[in-house]
Amino acid sequence: MTTRVLTGITTSGTPHLGNYAGAIRPSIEASLRPDVDAFYFMADYHALIKCDDPQRVARSRLEIAATWLAAGLDPEKVTFYRQSDIPEIPELCWMLSCVTAKGLMNRAHAYKASVDQNTDKGVDADDGVTMGLFSYPVLMAADILMFNAHKVPVGRDQIQHLEMARDIAQRFNHLYGGGQDFFVLPEVQIDDEVATLPGLDGRKMSKSYDNTIPLFEGGAKATRAAVMRIVTDSRQPGEPKDAEGSHLYTIYRAFARPEQSAQFRRALEEGLGWGEAKEQLFALIEDELGPMRERYDALMASPERIEEILQAGALKARALATPLMERLREAVGLRSPLAAAAPKSAAAKPAAKKARFVSFRGEDGGFRFRLQAAGGNEVFLSESFDNPQSAGMMIKRLQQGLPEDALQARGGSIELIMDGVLVCRLPESELPALRAALSEL
């Protein structure tokens, strides 16, 4: 069974070493597993809640995309996209907002923290609180529920948001499901073995504390300079060091093999100087980051390549989002104007159905489409295409009509070939149904 896993990255800053070890590296490793269907997105709408600097948001979107790709993310194996390229997400967010109790949002940790800070300052409880901050758990729920993710890797401080997403999904299913569930209830995925790196001062590595080690920004020189600023105790070379109590050793373990870590620990306990220990740590980190930095620099120099990858990812994502939103609009009463206006009576005639193409992503990861006749019967199922663009272009070609040489007989079957590409095989007996369906598009 394939498990759909979804992770979002807020585009409000430049990735640092802690982001790489704690989120990027483990997510890329998970995406390579055959039982994982990975959805990774840049949460640029969320960034607007925290950051009012347009240049910073725009730069961050580029840097984060380049970082993930340089670190080894394969866009052919995952669905990698920008939140703002999926218009169905804010539409779903509004639908979910309309079934979400304000009391639930009152209990959100971020909102309560803002209220507590304002109370301590003696100002109005909602001073500086925007609707974006207040209701962003609903947008997070829309991110998750849009693609019916089974698992969402989060830190322990984010568990509440997953619980809220489940509550909202259950409420919507109850109100509009009519015996069916539109949304899967997502589960929290906590990986306690994922590294949480300490920063230069021993606290959690965070931009907020200004204690980070850069990932690619500033090159190897900046990385080394940051490593050399890691705070250590005053023990001199030759004096035994407390490896377990050293955050330098904690960072080393996040990048070393077990045998390397054991050797480094022994060296510290036998009196290795802090300066030499930092040089060894930098060499270890650089061994992993150096090749990635070269790929990162090449991507940053070619933003059009990043944009091409993200647009392809958006097409893959919307292939799922668009049909779901059609179902949800129908469920809440946002039908087509003709369907909504037509009175229900014996004399009323239903609108004539047309033949249509239905595209989807198959279990093998390829992209296929069906041609359905006006009555709903399947005329053919296409061969698998490597990406959604190829499948979409083939659908457009079929909508324009069949060339004379497109249908070729092969031993009792008919092969539909367009531009030298095999679209499908079907029995000769289905040929009239094929021609009829194509004429009804």
C-alpha positions as CSV (number, residue, x, y, z in Angstrom):
1,M,0.0,0.0,0.0
2,T,1.3,3.5,-0.9
3,T,1.2,6.1,1.8
4,R,0.8,9.7,0.7
5,V,3.0,12.0,2.8
6,L,2.8,15.8,2.6
7,T,5.2,18.4,3.9
8,G,5.2,22.2,3.5
9,I,8.1,24.7,3.7
10,T,7.3,28.3,4.6
11,T,9.1,30.7,2.2
12,S,10.1,33.4,4.7
13,G,13.9,32.9,4.9
14,T,17.0,31.2,3.6
15,P,17.5,27.5,4.6
16,H,20.2,26.8,7.1
17,L,22.0,23.7,8.3
18,G,19.3,22.9,10.9
19,N,16.6,23.0,8.2
20,Y,18.6,20.6,6.1
21,A,19.3,18.0,8.8
22,G,15.9,18.3,10.5
23,A,13.5,18.4,7.5
24,I,15.1,18.5,4.0
25,R,17.4,15.5,4.2
26,P,14.9,13.1,5.9
27,S,12.1,14.1,3.6
28,I,14.2,13.5,0.5
29,E,15.2,10.1,1.9
30,A,11.6,9.2,2.5
31,S,10.6,10.2,-1.0
32,L,12.8,7.5,-2.4
33,R,10.9,4.7,-0.7
34,P,8.6,2.8,-3.1
35,D,5.7,2.8,-0.6
36,V,5.7,6.6,-0.3
37,D,3.8,9.1,-2.5
38,A,5.4,12.4,-1.6
39,F,3.9,15.8,-1.9
40,Y,6.3,18.6,-1.0
41,F,5.3,22.2,-1.4
42,M,6.5,25.7,-0.7
43,A,3.9,27.4,1.6
44,D,4.2,30.9,0.1
45,Y,0.7,32.0,1.2
46,H,1.7,31.1,4.8
47,A,4.8,33.3,4.4
48,L,2.6,36.4,4.0
49,I,1.4,35.9,7.6
50,K,5.0,36.3,9.0
51,C,6.7,38.5,6.4
52,D,5.6,41.8,4.8
53,D,8.8,42.1,2.7
54,P,7.9,41.1,-0.9
55,Q,11.5,40.8,-2.0
56,R,12.3,38.5,0.8
57,V,9.4,36.2,0.0
58,A,10.3,36.1,-3.7
59,R,13.9,35.4,-2.9
60,S,13.1,32.7,-0.4
61,R,10.8,30.9,-2.9
62,L,13.7,30.7,-5.3
63,E,16.3,29.7,-2.6
64,I,14.2,27.0,-1.0
65,A,13.3,25.4,-4.4
66,A,16.9,25.4,-5.4
67,T,17.9,24.0,-2.0
68,W,15.6,21.0,-2.2
69,L,16.5,20.2,-5.8
70,A,20.3,20.6,-5.1
71,A,19.9,18.3,-2.1
72,G,18.7,15.5,-4.3
73,L,14.9,15.9,-4.6
74,D,13.8,14.1,-7.8
75,P,10.7,16.0,-9.2
76,E,9.9,12.9,-11.3
77,K,9.4,10.9,-8.1
78,V,7.5,13.5,-6.0
79,T,4.9,16.2,-6.5
80,F,6.8,19.4,-5.9
81,Y,4.9,22.6,-6.2
82,R,4.2,26.1,-4.9
83,Q,1.1,26.6,-2.8
84,S,0.2,29.8,-4.8
85,D,0.2,27.9,-8.1
86,I,-2.8,25.8,-6.9
87,P,-5.9,28.1,-7.0
88,E,-8.0,25.3,-5.6
89,I,-6.3,25.6,-2.2
90,P,-7.6,29.1,-1.2
91,E,-11.0,28.1,-2.6
92,L,-11.0,25.0,-0.4
93,C,-9.7,27.1,2.5
94,W,-12.8,29.3,2.2
95,M,-15.2,26.3,2.2
96,L,-13.4,24.9,5.3
97,S,-13.6,28.3,7.0
98,C,-17.3,28.2,6.6
99,V,-17.6,25.0,8.7
100,T,-14.8,25.8,11.3
101,A,-15.9,27.1,14.7
102,K,-14.3,30.3,15.9
103,G,-13.8,28.7,19.2
104,L,-11.5,26.1,17.7
105,M,-9.3,28.9,16.3
106,N,-9.4,30.7,19.7
107,R,-7.5,27.7,21.0
108,A,-4.7,27.7,18.4
109,H,-1.3,28.0,20.1
110,A,0.0,30.9,17.9
111,Y,-3.1,33.0,18.5
112,K,-3.1,32.3,22.2
113,A,0.6,33.2,22.4
114,S,-0.1,36.6,20.8
115,V,-3.0,37.3,23.1
116,D,-0.8,36.4,26.1
117,Q,2.0,38.7,24.9
118,N,-0.5,41.5,24.5
119,T,-2.0,41.0,27.9
120,D,1.5,41.1,29.5
121,K,2.1,44.4,27.7
122,G,-1.2,45.8,28.9
123,V,-2.6,46.4,25.3
124,D,-5.7,45.1,23.6
125,A,-5.7,41.3,23.4
126,D,-6.0,41.3,19.6
127,D,-3.5,44.1,19.0
128,G,-1.5,43.2,15.9
129,V,-3.4,40.0,15.2
130,T,-4.4,39.6,11.6
131,M,-7.0,37.3,10.2
132,G,-4.1,35.5,8.5
133,L,-2.5,34.7,11.9
134,F,-5.9,33.9,13.5
135,S,-7.1,31.5,10.9
136,Y,-4.0,30.0,9.3
137,P,-4.7,26.6,10.8
138,V,-7.6,26.5,8.3
139,L,-5.2,27.2,5.4
140,M,-2.9,24.5,6.7
141,A,-5.9,22.1,6.8
142,A,-6.7,23.0,3.2
143,D,-3.1,22.2,2.2
144,I,-3.4,18.8,3.7
145,L,-7.0,17.8,2.8
146,M,-6.7,19.0,-0.8
147,F,-4.5,16.0,-1.5
148,N,-5.9,13.7,1.1
149,A,-2.5,13.1,2.7
150,H,-2.3,10.1,5.0
151,K,0.7,11.2,7.0
152,V,2.1,14.7,7.7
153,P,5.6,14.9,9.3
154,V,5.6,17.7,11.9
155,G,7.4,18.7,15.0
156,R,5.7,18.2,18.4
157,D,4.7,21.9,18.5
158,Q,2.6,21.3,15.3
159,I,0.5,18.4,16.5
160,Q,-2.4,20.7,17.4
161,H,-2.7,21.8,13.7
162,L,-3.1,18.2,12.6
163,E,-5.7,17.6,15.2
164,M,-7.5,20.7,13.9
165,A,-7.3,19.5,10.3
166,R,-8.9,16.2,11.4
167,D,-11.7,18.1,13.3
168,I,-12.4,20.3,10.2
169,A,-12.4,17.3,7.8
170,Q,-14.8,15.4,10.0
171,R,-17.1,18.4,10.2
172,F,-17.2,18.8,6.5
173,N,-17.7,15.1,5.8
174,H,-20.6,15.1,8.3
175,L,-22.3,18.1,6.8
176,Y,-21.9,17.4,3.2
177,G,-20.7,13.8,2.8
178,G,-24.2,12.1,2.5
179,G,-22.7,8.8,3.3
180,Q,-19.3,9.4,1.6
181,D,-16.2,10.9,3.0
182,F,-14.5,13.6,0.9
183,F,-11.5,13.8,3.1
184,V,-9.1,11.3,4.6
185,L,-8.3,12.1,8.2
186,P,-4.6,12.8,8.2
187,E,-2.3,11.3,10.8
188,V,0.7,12.9,12.6
189,Q,4.1,11.5,11.8
190,I,6.7,12.2,14.5
191,D,10.2,11.0,13.9
192,D,12.2,11.4,17.1
193,E,15.3,10.1,15.4
194,V,15.4,13.1,13.0
195,A,18.2,15.4,14.0
196,T,17.4,18.7,15.8
197,L,20.6,20.7,15.6
198,P,21.8,23.1,18.3
199,G,22.9,26.4,17.1
200,L,26.2,28.3,17.7
201,D,25.1,29.1,21.3
202,G,23.7,25.7,22.2
203,R,20.0,26.7,21.8
204,K,18.0,25.2,18.9
205,M,19.4,26.4,15.6
206,S,17.0,29.2,14.5
207,K,17.1,32.4,12.5
208,S,15.1,33.9,15.5
209,Y,18.2,33.4,17.7
210,D,20.7,34.4,15.0
211,N,22.7,31.3,15.8
212,T,22.6,29.4,12.5
213,I,25.2,27.8,10.3
214,P,24.5,28.6,6.6
215,L,23.7,25.8,4.3
216,F,24.8,27.2,0.9
217,E,24.6,31.0,1.4
218,G,28.0,32.5,1.4
219,G,29.8,29.4,0.2
220,A,32.2,27.2,2.1
221,K,33.9,30.2,3.6
222,A,30.7,31.3,5.4
223,T,30.1,27.8,6.6
224,R,33.6,27.4,8.1
225,A,33.4,30.9,9.7
226,A,30.1,29.9,11.4
227,V,31.5,26.5,12.6
228,M,34.5,28.3,14.2
229,R,32.1,30.5,16.2
230,I,30.4,27.5,17.9
231,V,30.6,28.1,21.7
232,T,32.7,25.6,23.7
233,D,33.9,25.4,27.2
234,S,37.4,26.7,28.3
235,R,39.2,23.3,28.5
236,Q,42.5,23.5,26.7
237,P,44.1,21.1,24.2
238,G,45.2,18.0,26.1
239,E,42.4,18.3,28.7
240,P,39.6,15.6,28.4
241,K,36.3,17.1,27.0
242,D,32.7,16.2,27.8
243,A,31.6,15.0,24.4
244,E,28.0,14.3,25.4
245,G,27.7,17.8,26.9
246,S,29.1,19.4,23.8
247,H,26.7,20.7,21.1
248,L,29.7,20.6,18.7
249,Y,29.6,16.8,19.1
250,T,25.8,16.8,18.6
251,I,26.2,18.5,15.2
252,Y,29.1,16.1,14.3
253,R,26.9,13.1,14.9
254,A,24.2,14.4,12.6
255,F,26.6,14.1,9.6
256,A,28.9,11.2,10.6
257,R,28.6,7.5,10.3
258,P,28.4,5.7,13.7
259,E,32.1,4.6,13.6
260,Q,33.2,8.2,12.8
261,S,31.1,9.5,15.7
262,A,32.7,7.0,18.1
263,Q,36.2,7.9,17.0
264,F,35.5,11.7,17.3
265,R,34.1,11.2,20.8
266,R,37.2,9.2,21.9
267,A,39.4,12.0,20.5
268,L,37.5,14.6,22.5
269,E,37.7,12.6,25.7
270,E,41.4,12.1,25.1
271,G,42.0,15.8,24.9
272,L,41.4,16.9,21.2
273,G,41.5,20.7,21.1
274,W,38.3,22.5,20.3
275,G,40.0,24.3,17.3
276,E,41.0,21.1,15.7
277,A,37.6,19.5,16.5
278,K,35.9,22.4,14.7
279,E,38.1,21.9,11.7
280,Q,37.2,18.2,11.6
281,L,33.5,19.2,11.9
282,F,33.7,21.6,9.0
283,A,35.5,19.1,6.8
284,L,32.7,16.5,7.5
285,I,29.9,19.0,6.7
286,E,31.7,20.3,3.6
287,D,32.1,16.7,2.3
288,E,28.4,16.4,2.2
289,L,27.4,19.9,1.2
290,G,30.1,20.7,-1.4
291,P,28.6,18.8,-4.3
292,M,25.2,20.1,-3.4
293,R,26.4,23.7,-3.3
294,E,27.6,23.4,-6.9
295,R,24.2,22.2,-8.0
296,Y,22.6,24.9,-6.0
297,D,24.7,27.7,-7.6
298,A,23.8,26.3,-11.1
299,L,20.1,26.3,-10.3
300,M,20.2,29.8,-8.8
301,A,21.9,31.0,-12.0
302,S,19.0,29.5,-14.1
303,P,15.7,30.4,-12.4
304,E,13.8,29.5,-15.5
305,R,14.8,25.9,-14.9
306,I,13.4,26.0,-11.4
307,E,10.2,27.6,-12.7
308,E,9.8,24.9,-15.3
309,I,10.1,22.2,-12.6
310,L,7.6,24.0,-10.3
311,Q,5.0,24.5,-13.1
312,A,5.3,20.8,-14.0
313,G,4.7,20.0,-10.3
314,A,1.7,22.3,-10.3
315,L,0.2,20.4,-13.2
316,K,0.6,17.1,-11.4
317,A,-1.0,18.6,-8.2
318,R,-3.9,20.2,-10.1
319,A,-4.7,16.9,-11.8
320,L,-5.9,15.8,-8.4
321,A,-7.1,19.2,-7.0
322,T,-9.4,20.1,-9.9
323,P,-11.6,17.0,-9.9
324,L,-11.9,17.1,-6.1
325,M,-13.0,20.7,-6.2
326,E,-15.6,19.9,-8.8
327,R,-17.0,17.3,-6.3
328,L,-16.9,19.7,-3.4
329,R,-18.6,22.5,-5.3
330,E,-21.4,20.1,-6.2
331,A,-21.6,18.9,-2.5
332,V,-22.0,22.4,-1.1
333,G,-24.5,23.6,-3.8
334,L,-22.2,25.5,-6.1
335,R,-23.4,23.7,-9.2
336,S,-23.3,25.1,-12.7
337,P,-25.9,27.9,-13.2
338,L,-28.1,25.8,-15.4
339,A,-28.2,22.9,-13.0
340,A,-28.9,25.2,-10.1
341,A,-31.6,27.2,-11.9
342,A,-33.5,24.2,-13.4
343,P,-36.6,23.3,-11.3
344,K,-37.1,19.7,-10.4
345,S,-40.2,18.6,-12.3
346,A,-41.3,15.7,-14.5
347,A,-41.1,18.1,-17.5
348,A,-37.6,19.3,-16.9
349,K,-35.1,17.7,-19.2
350,P,-31.6,17.0,-17.9
351,A,-28.8,18.7,-19.7
352,A,-27.3,16.4,-22.4
353,K,-24.1,14.8,-21.3
354,K,-21.0,14.9,-23.5
355,A,-18.1,12.6,-23.9
356,R,-15.1,13.6,-21.9
357,F,-11.6,12.8,-21.0
358,V,-10.7,12.0,-17.4
359,S,-7.0,12.1,-16.5
360,F,-5.4,10.6,-13.4
361,R,-2.1,9.4,-12.0
362,G,-1.9,5.6,-12.0
363,E,-0.5,3.3,-9.3
364,D,2.7,2.9,-11.3
365,G,3.3,6.7,-11.0
366,G,2.6,7.3,-14.7
367,F,-0.1,9.6,-16.1
368,R,-3.1,8.1,-18.0
369,F,-6.5,9.3,-19.2
370,R,-9.8,7.6,-20.1
371,L,-12.2,8.6,-22.9
372,Q,-15.7,8.2,-21.5
373,A,-18.8,8.2,-23.8
374,A,-21.7,10.5,-23.1
375,G,-23.4,7.7,-21.2
376,G,-20.4,7.3,-18.9
377,N,-19.1,4.1,-20.5
378,E,-15.4,3.8,-20.9
379,V,-14.3,3.8,-24.6
380,F,-10.6,3.3,-23.9
381,L,-7.9,3.6,-21.3
382,S,-4.7,5.3,-22.5
383,E,-1.1,4.0,-22.2
384,S,1.0,5.5,-19.4
385,F,2.8,8.8,-20.0
386,D,5.8,9.9,-18.1
387,N,4.5,13.3,-17.1
388,P,1.2,15.2,-17.0
389,Q,2.2,17.6,-19.8
390,S,2.6,14.8,-22.3
391,A,-0.8,13.3,-21.3
392,G,-2.4,16.7,-21.5
393,M,-0.9,17.5,-24.9
394,M,-2.2,14.1,-26.2
395,I,-5.7,14.9,-25.0
396,K,-5.6,18.3,-26.8
397,R,-4.5,16.5,-30.0
398,L,-7.4,14.1,-29.8
399,Q,-9.8,16.9,-29.2
400,Q,-8.7,18.4,-32.5
401,G,-9.7,15.3,-34.5
402,L,-8.1,12.1,-35.8
403,P,-5.6,12.2,-38.6
404,E,-6.4,9.7,-41.4
405,D,-3.5,7.4,-40.4
406,A,-4.1,7.5,-36.7
407,L,-6.0,4.1,-36.6
408,Q,-4.0,1.1,-37.5
409,A,-5.2,-2.5,-37.5
410,R,-3.1,-5.0,-35.6
411,G,-4.4,-8.7,-35.5
412,G,-8.0,-8.1,-34.6
413,S,-7.2,-4.9,-32.6
414,I,-7.0,-1.3,-33.4
415,E,-4.0,0.8,-32.3
416,L,-4.5,4.6,-31.9
417,I,-1.2,6.3,-32.8
418,M,-0.8,10.0,-32.7
419,D,2.5,11.7,-33.8
420,G,4.2,8.3,-33.6
421,V,3.1,7.7,-30.0
422,L,0.8,4.8,-29.1
423,V,-2.2,6.2,-27.3
424,C,-4.2,3.0,-26.7
425,R,-5.3,-0.4,-28.1
426,L,-8.9,-1.3,-28.4
427,P,-11.0,-4.1,-30.1
428,E,-12.2,-3.4,-33.6
429,S,-15.7,-3.7,-32.3
430,E,-15.1,-0.5,-30.3
431,L,-14.2,1.6,-33.3
432,P,-17.7,3.0,-33.9
433,A,-17.9,4.0,-30.2
434,L,-14.5,5.7,-30.4
435,R,-15.5,7.8,-33.5
436,A,-18.9,8.6,-31.8
437,A,-17.3,9.7,-28.6
438,L,-14.7,11.9,-30.3
439,S,-17.4,13.6,-32.3
440,E,-19.3,14.4,-29.0
441,L,-16.3,16.2,-27.3
